[in-house]
Each structure stands twice: as structure tokens, then as C-alpha cells.
């Protein structure tokens, strides 16, 4: 199975897209940028709906790797870099799984593969 890995990076679920080492944000089409932004926004909404942050508002960042099938189903979600807290990591995975199925990724994001391989940081409040 061929995959193309796209990295989405940002702060507090903001989005900076990199299509590989040395690629700039300008090289990402509006369709891909819009789809990824909607995907991240939906994950953020799912996480907020399922969690009430404590009075302490310390932020933790977890890097998630997700495979999204051509039909929008989340095939796999895993921790690429832990936040250091199992509970925070699990919240992030639960939020990603809650968005499945999502709208189909743009063909450009799939680039002939049957899945879009995404990697992005999620910043969650404790």
C-alpha cells in the first residue's frame, strides 16, 4: 500500500502545512489547506466536547500520526510523540477517532495512494 506523508504543524490546533522537508506553505493548494484545516477543527471540537479543562490551564502537546482513507475513514491513529501524559495522549487519540468518517481527502492529498498519511501536533489543556 502506497502512502504519502503530509505534516501539519501548528500551535493550539493552528495549521502550518509542510508537504515534506524544505517545502513551503505556499506549495499547498487551497483545497488541501481547507480540508486539513477542517479536519483539525473537527478534532478540536471533538476534544473540547469530551473534556472540561481543570482550573490549571497548562498546555501539553502530543504529535499524532493519522491515516485517512480515500473515503474519509480514519484507518489508523497513533502517538508519534507523547505529551508525557498517558491521559493527554489518550484524549488526543479519542478526539481523532471521533471525527471518523470525515469528508474524503482531496485527490492531491492522496497523490495516487489509497490513504493520506498525516502527522500533526495537538496542543491540549490539562
Phi and psi in degrees as GROMACS dihedral restraints (atoms count N, CA, C in turn):
[ dihedral_restraints ]
;  ai    aj    ak    al  type     phi  dphi    fc
    3     4     5     6     1   -88.0    20    10
    4     5     6     7     1   139.7    20    10
    6     7     8     9     1  -134.2    20    10
    7     8     9    10     1   155.7    20    10
    9    10    11    12     1  -121.5    20    10
   10    11    12    13     1   127.0    20    10
   12    13    14    15     1   -94.0    20    10
   13    14    15    16     1   125.1    20    10
   15    16    17    18     1  -117.6    20    10
   16    17    18    19     1   136.9    20    10
   18    19    20    21     1  -107.5    20    10
   19    20    21    22     1   130.7    20    10
   21    22    23    24     1  -115.1    20    10
   22    23    24    25     1   121.3    20    10
   24    25    26    27     1  -124.4    20    10
   25    26    27    28     1   147.7    20    10
   27    28    29    30     1   178.8    20    10
   28    29    30    31     1   177.4    20    10
   30    31    32    33     1  -111.3    20    10
   31    32    33    34     1   136.8    20    10
   33    34    35    36     1    45.1    20    10
   34    35    36    37     1    53.4    20    10
   36    37    38    39     1    64.0    20    10
   37    38    39    40     1    16.2    20    10
   39    40    41    42     1   -70.0    20    10
   40    41    42    43     1   171.3    20    10
   42    43    44    45     1  -130.9    20    10
   43    44    45    46     1   124.9    20    10
   45    46    47    48     1  -129.1    20    10
   46    47    48    49     1   116.1    20    10
   48    49    50    51     1   -99.0    20    10
   49    50    51    52     1   134.5    20    10
   51    52    53    54     1  -128.4    20    10
   52    53    54    55     1   124.1    20    10
   54    55    56    57     1   -91.0    20    10
   55    56    57    58     1    25.8    20    10
   57    58    59    60     1   132.3    20    10
   58    59    60    61     1   173.7    20    10
   60    61    62    63     1   -58.4    20    10
   61    62    63    64     1   131.4    20    10
   63    64    65    66     1    81.1    20    10
   64    65    66    67     1    -5.7    20    10
   66    67    68    69     1   -79.5    20    10
   67    68    69    70     1   149.0    20    10
   69    70    71    72     1  -104.9    20    10
   70    71    72    73     1   163.5    20    10
   72    73    74    75     1   -60.1    20    10
   73    74    75    76     1   -30.2    20    10
   75    76    77    78     1   -65.7    20    10
   76    77    78    79     1   -21.4    20    10
   78    79    80    81     1   -80.7    20    10
   79    80    81    82     1    -4.7    20    10
   81    82    83    84     1   -95.1    20    10
   82    83    84    85     1   128.9    20    10
   84    85    86    87     1   -68.3    20    10
   85    86    87    88     1   155.6    20    10
   87    88    89    90     1   -58.2    20    10
   88    89    90    91     1   -35.9    20    10
   90    91    92    93     1   -63.6    20    10
   91    92    93    94     1   -43.7    20    10
   93    94    95    96     1   -67.8    20    10
   94    95    96    97     1   -45.3    20    10
   96    97    98    99     1   -59.8    20    10
   97    98    99   100     1   -44.2    20    10
   99   100   101   102     1   -65.4    20    10
  100   101   102   103     1   -42.3    20    10
  102   103   104   105     1   -64.0    20    10
  103   104   105   106     1   -46.7    20    10
  105   106   107   108     1   -64.5    20    10
  106   107   108   109     1   -38.8    20    10
  108   109   110   111     1   -62.4    20    10
  109   110   111   112     1   -44.1    20    10
  111   112   113   114     1   -65.1    20    10
  112   113   114   115     1   -38.5    20    10
  114   115   116   117     1   -62.6    20    10
  115   116   117   118     1   -48.3    20    10
  117   118   119   120     1   -64.7    20    10
  118   119   120   121     1   -40.9    20    10
  120   121   122   123     1   -61.7    20    10
  121   122   123   124     1   -41.9    20    10
  123   124   125   126     1   -66.1    20    10
  124   125   126   127     1   -37.6    20    10
  126   127   128   129     1   -63.2    20    10
  127   128   129   130     1   -45.1    20    10
  129   130   131   132     1   -58.2    20    10
  130   131   132   133     1   -45.0    20    10
  132   133   134   135     1   -64.5    20    10
  133   134   135   136     1   -40.7    20    10
  135   136   137   138     1   -63.6    20    10
  136   137   138   139     1   -41.1    20    10
  138   139   140   141     1   -67.3    20    10
  139   140   141   142     1   -42.5    20    10
  141   142   143   144     1   -66.1    20    10
  142   143   144   145     1   -36.0    20    10
  144   145   146   147     1   -67.4    20    10
  145   146   147   148     1   -30.0    20    10
  147   148   149   150     1   -97.8    20    10
  148   149   150   151     1     3.1    20    10
  150   151   152   153     1  -149.1    20    10
  151   152   153   154     1   135.9    20    10
  153   154   155   156     1  -109.8    20    10
  154   155   156   157     1   117.4    20    10
  156   157   158   159     1   -66.7    20    10
  157   158   159   160     1   146.8    20    10
  159   160   161   162     1   -70.5    20    10
  160   161   162   163     1   170.6    20    10
  162   163   164   165     1   -58.0    20    10
  163   164   165   166     1   -34.6    20    10
  165   166   167   168     1   -72.4    20    10
  166   167   168   169     1   122.6    20    10
  168   169   170   171     1  -109.1    20    10
  169   170   171   172     1    48.2    20    10
  171   172   173   174     1   -75.9    20    10
  172   173   174   175     1   135.7    20    10
  174   175   176   177     1   -97.7    20    10
  175   176   177   178     1   142.6    20    10
  177   178   179   180     1  -126.6    20    10
  178   179   180   181     1   143.4    20    10
  180   181   182   183     1  -114.7    20    10
  181   182   183   184     1   132.2    20    10
  183   184   185   186     1  -124.4    20    10
  184   185   186   187     1   138.1    20    10
  186   187   188   189     1   -99.9    20    10
  187   188   189   190     1   124.1    20    10
  189   190   191   192     1  -108.4    20    10
  190   191   192   193     1   141.0    20    10
  192   193   194   195     1  -114.2    20    10
  193   194   195   196     1   128.3    20    10
  195   196   197   198     1  -132.0    20    10
  196   197   198   199     1   137.2    20    10
  198   199   200   201     1  -107.5    20    10
  199   200   201   202     1   121.6    20    10
  201   202   203   204     1  -111.9    20    10
  202   203   204   205     1   123.1    20    10
  204   205   206   207     1   -71.3    20    10
  205   206   207   208     1   165.0    20    10
  207   208   209   210     1   -58.7    20    10
  208   209   210   211     1   -24.3    20    10
  210   211   212   213     1   -90.2    20    10
  211   212   213   214     1     1.9    20    10
  213   214   215   216     1    95.3    20    10
  214   215   216   217     1    -4.6    20    10
  216   217   218   219     1   -74.2    20    10
  217   218   219   220     1   137.1    20    10
  219   220   221   222     1   -78.8    20    10
  220   221   222   223     1   110.6    20    10
  222   223   224   225     1   -81.3    20    10
  223   224   225   226     1   -38.2    20    10
  225   226   227   228     1  -150.3    20    10
  226   227   228   229     1   140.8    20    10
  228   229   230   231     1  -138.1    20    10
  229   230   231   232     1   130.1    20    10
  231   232   233   234     1  -147.8    20    10
  232   233   234   235     1   161.4    20    10
  234   235   236   237     1   -81.3    20    10
  235   236   237   238     1   122.9    20    10
  237   238   239   240     1   -90.8    20    10
  238   239   240   241     1   -39.6    20    10
  240   241   242   243     1  -142.6    20    10
  241   242   243   244     1   120.4    20    10
  243   244   245   246     1   -69.2    20    10
  244   245   246   247     1   152.1    20    10
  246   247   248   249     1   -78.9    20    10
  247   248   249   250     1   -12.9    20    10
  249   250   251   252     1    97.0    20    10
  250   251   252   253     1    -6.1    20    10
  252   253   254   255     1  -124.6    20    10
  253   254   255   256     1   119.7    20    10
  255   256   257   258     1   -59.3    20    10
  256   257   258   259     1   -39.3    20    10
  258   259   260   261     1   -64.0    20    10
  259   260   261   262     1   -43.3    20    10
  261   262   263   264     1   -65.7    20    10
  262   263   264   265     1   -44.7    20    10
  264   265   266   267     1   -59.2    20    10
  265   266   267   268     1   -42.8    20    10
  267   268   269   270     1   -67.0    20    10
  268   269   270   271     1   -38.9    20    10
  270   271   272   273     1   -59.2    20    10
  271   272   273   274     1   -42.3    20    10
  273   274   275   276     1   -63.8    20    10
  274   275   276   277     1   -46.0    20    10
  276   277   278   279     1   -62.5    20    10
  277   278   279   280     1   -42.8    20    10
  279   280   281   282     1   -60.7    20    10
  280   281   282   283     1   -41.3    20    10
  282   283   284   285     1   -65.0    20    10
  283   284   285   286     1   -41.8    20    10
  285   286   287   288     1   -63.9    20    10
  286   287   288   289     1   -44.7    20    10
  288   289   290   291     1   -66.4    20    10
  289   290   291   292     1   -28.7    20    10
  291   292   293   294     1   -67.8    20    10
  292   293   294   295     1   -20.8    20    10
  294   295   296   297     1   -85.5    20    10
  295   296   297   298     1    -6.9    20    10
  297   298   299   300     1   -84.7    20    10
  298   299   300   301     1   135.1    20    10
  300   301   302   303     1   -82.7    20    10
  301   302   303   304     1   150.3    20    10
  303   304   305   306     1  -108.6    20    10
  304   305   306   307     1   177.4    20    10
  306   307   308   309     1   -66.4    20    10
  307   308   309   310     1   153.4    20    10
  309   310   311   312     1   -60.4    20    10
  310   311   312   313     1   136.4    20    10
  312   313   314   315     1   -65.3    20    10
  313   314   315   316     1   150.7    20    10
  315   316   317   318     1   -59.6    20    10
  316   317   318   319     1   147.8    20    10
  318   319   320   321     1   -55.4    20    10
  319   320   321   322     1   -36.1    20    10
  321   322   323   324     1   -61.2    20    10
  322   323   324   325     1   -35.0    20    10
  324   325   326   327     1   -70.6    20    10
  325   326   327   328     1   -34.5    20    10
  327   328   329   330     1   -76.9    20    10
  328   329   330   331     1   -31.5    20    10
  330   331   332   333     1    47.1    20    10
  331   332   333   334     1    46.9    20    10
  333   334   335   336     1    84.8    20    10
  334   335   336   337     1    -7.2    20    10
  336   337   338   339     1   -88.5    20    10
  337   338   339   340     1   168.2    20    10
  339   340   341   342     1   -93.1    20    10
  340   341   342   343     1    -2.3    20    10
  342   343   344   345     1  -143.0    20    10
  343   344   345   346     1   153.0    20    10
  345   346   347   348     1   -99.0    20    10
  346   347   348   349     1   126.3    20    10
  348   349   350   351     1  -101.9    20    10
  349   350   351   352     1   110.9    20    10
  351   352   353   354     1  -114.4    20    10
  352   353   354   355     1   146.7    20    10
  354   355   356   357     1  -138.6    20    10
  355   356   357   358     1   126.9    20    10
  357   358   359   360     1  -156.1    20    10
  358   359   360   361     1   150.9    20    10
  360   361   362   363     1   -86.6    20    10
  361   362   363   364     1   142.2    20    10
  363   364   365   366     1  -116.6    20    10
  364   365   366   367     1   128.5    20    10
  366   367   368   369     1  -103.7    20    10
  367   368   369   370     1   115.0    20    10
  369   370   371   372     1  -114.2    20    10
  370   371   372   373     1   143.9    20    10
  372   373   374   375     1   -86.0    20    10
  373   374   375   376     1   142.4    20    10
